[in-house]
Amino acid sequence: MRPVLRTVNRVLLGALGLVLLLGGGSVLAVGLGVRPPSWWVYDDRHDVLLTTARRTRWRDEGWWWPTVIAVLAVLVLLALWWLSSVLRRRRLAAVLVDTGDGEDATVRGRALEAALAAEAEDLDGVERAEVTLTGRRTTPAARVRLTLEPHAAPRGTLRRLDDEVLAGARTSTGLARLPATVRLRTVRHHAERVS
């Protein structure tokens, strides 16, 4: 799962859990006889959360139902987007390797990702590398994120990544091609003080 999606997941689930915990806890506390503050939504254990007057307050207004439907539609679309992004498998579990003798072997996707990342980190000017394999077992693709040191030349680093790291992976797995999407970013560094 991508870091941004992971962060969104945690924030949404944490906020939803907190709202449910506070709402349920307050209903339980008032139901058990705890006196709520004066500004709270309801006053005692026999009070209802939404009175008939509150529920039907804007029913006759022309903007009410289109607004309710639009808000619910947006919530449903967001929930479907979240569900599809969580359920979609991003990583490739295994890569099918042609051994040349009519038999096939598989290489664990995480093992190949780790090997590619280690080789990419050995390149001059690369501080950190992350590799994710996607696609199918017979036609994988790589997503590579490289964090470059300040002195690194991006064009040369990309050329060496393709010529050495990706070409080695294609040769060792017997793949005809291994397309890759590479994202580059540089390490932030502070200006050096000259005295």
C-alpha positions, 0 to 999 in steps of 0.5 A: 500500500502506498504511504499516502493511502496508508496515512489516509487509511489510518487517519480515516479509521482513527477519526471514525473510531474516535467519533464512534467511541465518544458518541457511544460512550456519551450515550452509555454514560447518560443512560447510566445516569451521569449528568451531561453538561448544559451544552450537550445534545440531550439532557437525561436518559429519557431524552432522544437524540433527535426530536421530531421537530429537529428531524422535520425542521427543513423537510419543506425547504427546497434545498434540503433533499438535494443537499442530503442526497448530494452529501450521501452520494459523495460519502458513498463514492468516497467509501467505494474509492476507499474500499477499492483501494484497500482491496486492490492488491498492489504487490506481486506475490511471485514472479514466474521464472522460465528455467529453460528445461520446460519447467517453471519456477517461482521467485517470491515477489518480496525477495526480488523487490529486496534484491532490486532495491539493494542493487539500486542502493549500491549505485553511486548517488543513490541514498535509498531505493524502494521497489514494488512489483506489480502486474502479473506473474509472467509480465511483472512491472516495477515501480522504483522510488530512488532518493538521490544524494545531492551530488547525484546526476539523475540521467546517469543514475537512470541509465545505470539503473536500467543497464545494470539493475533492471537488465540483471533482473531480466536476465536472472528471471528470464523475462523478455522485458521488465518495464519500470516507472521510476520516481526520483527525489533528492535528499534535502541538505542544508547550505554549508557555511563558509567561514 
